[in-house]
Amino acid sequence: MERNASQSNSRRGIHVDQSELMCKNGCGFYGNSQWQGYCSKCWRDIYTQNQQKLQQQIDLDHEYAMKLQKEEDNQHPPPESIIPSSNPSFKQFEDKRVHTKGFRGRGFKKFFSPSSEQTTVSPLVAKTKSPPTRKRQQSFESKRASKDFVDFIVAFQEPAAKDVLKKCKEFMDKLVSNKENSIDEKSDMVQDFYQVMAERLMSHPNFKSYTYEEDRNKIMDNIEKFIMTRIYRDVFCNDQTDDEIEDLKVQTRIRNLHWITAAMLDANVDTSKPFVSECADKAITAIIEMDSKRAPQDKLTCVTRCSKSVFEAIRHSKPDDTPASADDYLPALIYIILKANPPLLKSNIRYITRFSNPIHIMSGEDAYYFTNLCCAVSFIENEETGLNASSLSLTEIEFGAYMRGEMPTSEKSELKERELCAGLQLMYKNLNDLASLHERTDRLFDEAMQMKKGIQRHSLHVKEQVEKMLDETAIDIRSRSSSALDEDLFDAGLLPPPLLPTVAHR
Amino acid sequence: MATRTGAPRPANSGTQGKICQFKLVLLGESAVGKSSLVLRFVKGQFHEYQESTIGAAFLTQTVCLQDTTVKFEIWDTAGQERYHSLAPMYYRGAQAAIVVYDITNQDTFARAKTWVKELQRQASPNIVIALAGNKADLSNKRMVEHDDAVSYAEENGLLFMETSAKTAMHVNDIFLAIAEKLPKNEAGASANRQSAGVGLTATDNREGSGKSCCGSN
């Protein structure tokens, strides 16, 4: 009994308590930290509940949007009658609108529902007789985007809101019905849509009240964000393209270039200063974060944030306080990208290029930083005119040795040391000191041992010599020892016997 | 927004005339004073700078002509030789370029000439190119003769001025001269519809359009 108890005690010491392994719901099954401590079944229930809550919130907004639409329908004749039909690019939209007119009442609902659901309802796709597929779960991001977009639309004035919604819906339908289009065709469709919408915002009477450029840009940004978040999965790092292969290539290349130092690139980033190293970390975080964003403008914001941190790092690395120019900025950005090795770099750049509203990547600060990012990546991946031996002022042999990892890494370890925080640096310094102390002690010990051996050898030697000497001189010594004064006399018996006492006379 | 979105730029109320926005790239060897020149133009300063300026790589400045307001968006480029091959990605879609050299250094002038040649061959056909001989305050160390530069500029149809970022000599003038020379009609807005992409490879030169302006009234 006692043995059992001690056994269970020791087990508790090593293992997690049983109760912690069980499902938090107390259903008796094991839970899993991946499902926040629930078992798979309970987790699924809880997850769907949460999703429903979110969905309810979205539905509430939908209702409001539908109310808006109905009121609008009752009050005004359909707005298409006002549209100047001169613009040929509107024509197809007009046609489609007539097509979908019968479904007007369901417009908003359809628009915000998962796209596969749309396909079963949409008359366009119904013709292609696609079998009703199982209801696709909308991703969390898509729902969030829908919600944000509805919030935005709700804040809008009515005719304009209605117009934007309708246009977006039509466009999404069109995209869905052209699912097998190539990525470039999709990119063209999206770009055309941006342009059509931009022109519409400028000229259509529904948007009369939006005279300020910022307002219109805001609308365009929201449209872009909504559409791109919804179709992100389909168009980002698409299977039809070689994006993934390119991603891997760049990633491997950057990994092989891990040995490059800021000094080799002439990048003015002195990471031994704590503040600079902090800025560099911020820049690295920002550029890595780019991959987690969905909308092109959010990705661009990450690039800009990264660049701002790079500038900050340069400013604090420079001896004089002059603002950083492009001469400083590009090498530093290249260095940061090499250190960050951001995931899916090429896919992200291509996605932004294909689907961003050109306003953002052709002009403005974001565009400048994005162009620099493209330049940096192009420089890194290009072995002929970009990052190679000559551009790093190395010889081909040195470069090759670095690439194969054969080069002594003195610079690397030096760099690493510089990148550490003060405490760690002190620790490493102490370790180094201890190591040298250890070495010296060892040496001292060795010497002492040697000395001891020397002494032993010496005493042996002396002993040997003495013995040898003794051997050589043994006879003399014996002779000398046998030269006791009366020895011969005793042995030889030459002497007359001692006189004996005798009685001389009676 | 050089291409597709040329049109949707602001319809600014017609009272104060047009506003045109132009992209201007700065080219030239490193250390010829490209960024000093721009800082002088944008902030009116040479060495000292305010806290707000973190970088001098991207700056904007607006100048007013009689009937138009021209907004320059100035893109600085890395001047080091090793980054030369990336330049087309910067000057794509630019309506103006300033090629800067240092009058005390003959090599920078030679380099400027190669920039000009490249721009004439590869940038948008109607790009306005200006040549700036910077560091004119150091004329006692002059290595590039004024007349040589003038005749070179004339041959190639460039705007030319010797400037000094230090004394501010001709700094505003060169930007004003460019503003004057830029087309401010809506020709640009007719934008042929090329791909709006910023390609990844330096050689990818799909886009030629010069064009511009926002001033679609």
Interface residues (C-beta under 8 A of the other chain):
Chain A: Q191 Y194 Q195 A198 E199 L201 M202 T211 E213 R216 D266 S307 K308 F311 E312 I314 R315 D320 D321 T322 P323 A324 S325 A326 D327 Y329 L330 P331 K346 I349 R350 T353 R354 N357 P358 I359 I361 M362 S363 G364 E365 A367 Y368 Y369 F370 T371 N372 C374 C375 V377 S378 F379 N382 T385 G386 S390 S391
Chain B: M1 A2 T3 R4 T5 A7 P8 R9 P10 A11 N12 S13 Q21 K23 L26 S30 A31 K34 S35 L39 H47 Y49 T53 I54 G55 A56 A57 F58 E73 W75 D76 T77 A78 G79 Q80 R82 Y83 S85 L86 M89 Y90 G93 A196 G197 V198 G199 L200 T201 A202
